[in-house]
Amino acid sequence: MWKPGKFLEKHPIASPFLLDEGRAVTKEYGLHHAFGADAINIARPATLVIDRDRRVRYLYRGDNQLDRAPIDAVIGALQQIAK
């Protein structure tokens, strides 16, 4: 099983990282995937860009466990909030 806490200790990042073990935030944002062909009781892959006022400025919700946000869109969203 992937242990994000241990991974982040070895590979620190400059941005806040939410570890949602209880799935409360995952469910609040509609990202919980209770059951599907490729997942059981986990979060859908998602990328959120949240500004300093805690507003979601970009949200990408993957359709399956291999679907990830386009990096150009994520960088664009980050650039918009950096202005």
N, C-alpha and C positions, 0 to 999 in steps of 0.2 A: 504494500500500500504506500502511496506517495505521502510523504510527510513534509508539507510545505514549510512548517516552522524550522525544521532542520535544514531544509534547502536554503531558506533565506538567511540562516546563520552563516552558511558557507558562501552564499552569493547575495550579499546585501544589495538592495535597490534604493534609489533616492526618493521614491514615491511611497505613500502609504499603501499598505497591502491589507485587505480585509480577509481574514480567515473566518469563514462563516460555518463553523462546525455544526451548529444547531439548525442551519438552513433557514433561519428567520428572515434574513435579508434576501436570500435567494427566492423565497416564497413571496416576499413583499414586492419584488420587481418582476414577478411572473416568470422566473427562470428555473424553478424547480421542475424536474423531470421525474415524475413518480414512476412511470413505467413506459418502456418503448423497446423497439427491436435492438437498440444499441445501448440502453441505459436503464438502470433501476435505482430510484431514490437518490439521484444526484442532481447537480446543477447542469443546465444546458451551458455549453461554452458561451461566454458573454464577455464583452468589453464595454465598460462604462467610463466615460470621461465626466468627471464631476468638478464644477468650478469651486472657487473659494467660498461662495455663498451656499454651497452644498446642493446646487441645482444640477440635475443630470443634463449635460449638454450634448451627449452622444451616447447612444446605447445600441449595441449590436448583439442580437440574440441568435446564436447558431441553430440551424435546423437539425443538426446531428452532432455527434461527439467529435467529428473531424472538421466541422465548419467553424472557421475563425474570421474575425473582423479583418477587412482589407486594411493593410498597414497605412496606405495613403489616406484613407478616411480618418483613421485614428490620429495620424500626425496633423491632418487638417483641423480636426476638432481641437487638438491641443494648441495649435497655433492661434485659433480663434479666441480661446480664453486667455492666451498669453498677452493679447493686445491691451 
